Amino acid sequence: MYVVTADQIDSRRTGDEVPQAITLLAGVRPGAERAFERTAGDEIQGVTDDPADVVAVVESLVREDRWRIGIGVGSVEWPLPDSPRAGRGPAFHAARDAVTAAHSSTGQLAVRLGGGVRRTAAVGETDEVRARHTRYAESALALLARLLRARTAEGWEVVDLLAAGLTQRAAAERLGVSASAVSQRARRAGWVEQGRAVELAVHHLSLADDRTER
C-alpha cells in the first residue's frame, strides 16, 4: 500500500490551499482506497494501492508548486478506517517520516519504506531489495518533479492537449500554430521524458511494495 502525505509550503503567506488540493486530487486518483482529506493544519493525506495513482498525485501537486510530498510504502492495518487520519501501520509511519524528510530535500519530495530493513537471512534479502527500489523510486520522482517544475506555461498548454489524447496535428489546429511548432514545444517541455520517468517511477514503487518479480 501507499500513503501520501503532503504539507503546504509557506501557508501563512499564501493562504489555505487544502480545499483546492483535495478537489484537484479527487479527479486524478482512480485507485484510491481513501480519498485525500485534511489531517492537521495545512496537511493532507490519502491512501492508495496503485503505484500509478501515486505518480499522478505527485505530478498534480508538483504542478501546483506549493507542496512538500511524503510517500510511505508498506503494509497498513485492516480494515482501513473511513478517515486516513485514523489509519495505522508501517506505511502511515513511513509517510510521516517521508514528509519530514521532504522539508530538507531540494526536490521537496521523499519516499520511505515502512518497517525498516530487517537483517535476517531470506527475509532480510527481500527487505534489502525493497529498500533499494524505494530509493530508486524517490530518484525517479525527483527527476520527474524537476522536469515538471521547469516546464513553461506554453509547454503545459501543449502537454495538456497531448495528454488528453490529441495528436500533434490536432493540438496544432486547436492552438492555431503549425504541427512543427507543437512538436518543438512538446520536445522542450519534455513530453517524452515525462512518460519515461512515470514508467520508471511506477516500476520501482511496485517493486518497493514487493508486488512484481524483481
C-alpha positions as CSV (number, residue, x, y, z in Angstrom):
1,M,0.0,0.0,0.0
2,Y,1.0,3.6,-0.4
3,V,0.2,6.5,1.9
4,V,0.8,10.0,0.6
5,T,1.1,12.9,3.0
6,A,1.6,16.4,1.6
7,D,2.4,19.6,3.6
8,Q,1.6,23.0,2.2
9,I,4.7,25.3,1.8
10,D,4.5,28.7,3.4
11,S,0.8,28.6,4.1
12,R,0.9,31.7,6.3
13,R,1.9,33.8,3.3
14,T,-0.1,32.1,0.5
15,G,-3.3,31.2,2.4
16,D,-5.0,27.8,2.8
17,E,-4.7,25.7,-0.3
18,V,-6.0,22.5,1.2
19,P,-9.6,22.7,-0.2
20,Q,-8.3,23.3,-3.7
21,A,-5.8,20.5,-3.5
22,I,-8.4,18.0,-2.2
23,T,-10.7,18.9,-5.1
24,L,-7.8,18.6,-7.6
25,L,-6.7,15.2,-6.3
26,A,-10.2,13.8,-6.3
27,G,-10.1,13.8,-10.1
28,V,-6.7,12.1,-10.6
29,R,-6.9,9.1,-8.2
30,P,-8.7,6.2,-9.8
31,G,-7.1,3.6,-7.5
32,A,-7.7,5.5,-4.2
33,E,-8.5,3.4,-1.1
34,R,-9.1,6.5,1.0
35,A,-9.5,9.9,-0.6
36,F,-7.3,12.8,0.4
37,E,-8.5,14.8,3.4
38,R,-7.1,17.4,5.7
39,T,-5.2,15.7,8.6
40,A,-4.0,18.7,10.6
41,G,-3.5,22.3,9.8
42,D,-2.2,22.7,6.2
43,E,-1.5,18.9,5.7
44,I,-3.4,16.4,3.6
45,Q,-3.2,12.6,3.4
46,G,-4.6,9.8,1.2
47,V,-4.2,6.1,0.7
48,T,-4.0,4.0,-2.5
49,D,-3.0,0.6,-3.6
50,D,-2.0,1.7,-7.1
51,P,1.6,3.0,-7.8
52,A,0.4,4.8,-10.9
53,D,-2.0,6.7,-8.7
54,V,0.9,7.8,-6.5
55,V,2.7,9.2,-9.5
56,A,-0.4,11.0,-10.7
57,V,-0.7,12.6,-7.3
58,V,2.9,13.7,-7.4
59,E,2.5,15.2,-10.9
60,S,-0.5,17.2,-9.8
61,L,1.0,18.5,-6.6
62,V,4.3,19.4,-8.2
63,R,2.5,21.3,-10.9
64,E,0.8,23.4,-8.1
65,D,4.3,24.0,-6.7
66,R,3.0,24.6,-3.2
67,W,3.5,21.2,-1.5
68,R,6.1,19.0,0.2
69,I,5.3,15.4,-0.6
70,G,6.0,12.3,1.5
71,I,5.2,8.8,0.3
72,G,5.1,5.9,2.6
73,V,5.3,2.3,1.2
74,G,4.3,-0.8,3.2
75,S,1.5,-2.5,5.0
76,V,-1.5,-0.9,6.7
77,E,-3.8,-2.3,9.4
78,W,-7.1,-3.7,8.0
79,P,-9.8,-2.8,7.8
80,L,-8.9,0.7,6.8
81,P,-10.9,3.3,8.8
82,D,-13.1,5.7,6.9
83,S,-10.7,8.5,7.5
84,P,-7.0,8.2,6.7
85,R,-6.3,10.2,9.8
86,A,-7.2,7.1,11.9
87,G,-5.1,4.8,9.8
88,R,-2.4,2.7,11.3
89,G,0.5,0.6,10.1
90,P,4.1,0.9,8.8
91,A,3.1,2.8,5.6
92,F,1.5,5.5,7.7
93,H,4.6,5.9,9.8
94,A,6.8,5.9,6.7
95,A,4.7,8.6,5.1
96,R,5.2,10.8,8.2
97,D,9.0,10.2,8.0
98,A,8.9,10.9,4.3
99,V,7.1,14.3,4.6
100,T,9.5,15.3,7.3
101,A,12.5,14.4,5.1
102,A,10.9,16.3,2.2
103,H,11.4,19.5,4.2
104,S,15.2,19.3,3.7
105,S,15.1,17.8,0.2
106,T,15.8,20.1,-2.7
107,G,13.0,18.4,-4.6
108,Q,10.6,18.8,-1.7
109,L,9.8,15.1,-2.0
110,A,10.8,11.9,-0.3
111,V,9.8,8.2,-0.3
112,R,10.2,5.9,2.7
113,L,9.7,2.2,3.3
114,G,7.7,1.2,6.3
115,G,9.0,-1.1,8.9
116,G,12.7,-0.5,8.2
117,V,15.0,-3.1,6.8
118,R,15.3,-6.5,8.6
119,R,18.7,-8.2,8.6
120,T,17.7,-11.8,8.9
121,A,18.7,-14.2,6.0
122,A,16.0,-14.7,3.3
123,V,13.6,-12.1,4.7
124,G,16.4,-9.6,5.1
125,E,17.4,-10.1,1.4
126,T,13.8,-9.2,0.4
127,D,13.8,-6.1,2.5
128,E,17.2,-5.0,1.2
129,V,15.7,-5.2,-2.3
130,R,12.6,-3.3,-1.3
131,A,14.7,-0.6,0.3
132,R,16.8,-0.3,-2.8
133,H,13.7,0.1,-5.0
134,T,12.4,2.7,-2.6
135,R,15.5,4.8,-3.2
136,Y,15.2,4.3,-6.9
137,A,11.5,5.4,-6.8
138,E,12.5,8.5,-4.9
139,S,15.2,9.3,-7.5
140,A,12.8,8.8,-10.4
141,L,10.1,11.0,-8.8
142,A,12.7,13.7,-8.0
143,L,13.8,13.8,-11.6
144,L,10.2,13.9,-12.8
145,A,9.5,16.8,-10.4
146,R,12.4,18.8,-11.6
147,L,11.3,18.3,-15.2
148,L,7.7,19.5,-14.4
149,R,8.9,22.5,-12.4
150,A,11.0,23.7,-15.3
151,R,8.1,23.5,-17.8
152,T,6.8,26.8,-19.1
153,A,3.1,27.8,-19.5
154,E,3.4,27.3,-23.2
155,G,4.8,23.8,-22.6
156,W,1.9,22.9,-20.3
157,E,-0.6,24.1,-22.9
158,V,0.7,21.6,-25.4
159,V,1.3,18.8,-23.0
160,D,-2.3,19.1,-21.6
161,L,-3.7,18.6,-25.1
162,L,-1.4,15.6,-25.9
163,A,-2.2,14.1,-22.5
164,A,-5.9,14.4,-23.4
165,G,-5.3,12.2,-26.4
166,L,-5.0,14.8,-29.2
167,T,-2.5,14.2,-31.9
168,Q,0.2,16.8,-32.6
169,R,-1.7,17.9,-35.7
170,A,-5.0,18.2,-33.8
171,A,-3.2,20.1,-31.0
172,A,-1.7,22.5,-33.6
173,E,-5.2,23.2,-35.0
174,R,-6.5,23.8,-31.5
175,L,-3.7,26.3,-30.7
176,G,-3.6,27.9,-34.2
177,V,0.0,27.0,-34.8
178,S,1.9,24.7,-37.1
179,A,2.4,21.0,-36.3
180,S,6.1,21.7,-36.3
181,A,5.6,24.3,-33.6
182,V,3.7,21.8,-31.5
183,S,6.5,19.2,-32.0
184,Q,9.1,21.8,-30.9
185,R,7.1,22.8,-27.8
186,A,6.5,19.2,-26.8
187,R,10.2,18.5,-27.1
188,R,11.2,21.5,-25.0
189,A,8.5,20.5,-22.4
190,G,10.0,17.1,-22.0
191,W,6.8,15.2,-23.0
192,V,8.5,12.0,-24.0
193,E,10.9,12.2,-21.0
194,Q,7.9,12.6,-18.7
195,G,6.4,9.4,-19.9
196,R,9.6,7.5,-19.3
197,A,10.0,9.0,-15.8
198,V,6.5,8.0,-15.0
199,E,7.1,4.4,-16.2
200,L,10.3,4.2,-14.2
201,A,8.7,5.6,-11.0
202,V,5.7,3.2,-11.2
203,H,8.0,0.3,-11.8
204,H,10.2,1.0,-8.7
205,L,7.2,1.8,-6.5
206,S,5.7,-1.6,-7.4
207,L,8.9,-3.4,-6.5
208,A,9.3,-1.4,-3.3
209,D,5.9,-2.8,-2.3
210,D,7.0,-6.3,-3.3
211,R,4.3,-6.5,-6.0
212,T,6.1,-7.9,-9.0
213,E,9.1,-10.0,-10.0
214,R,12.5,-8.4,-9.3
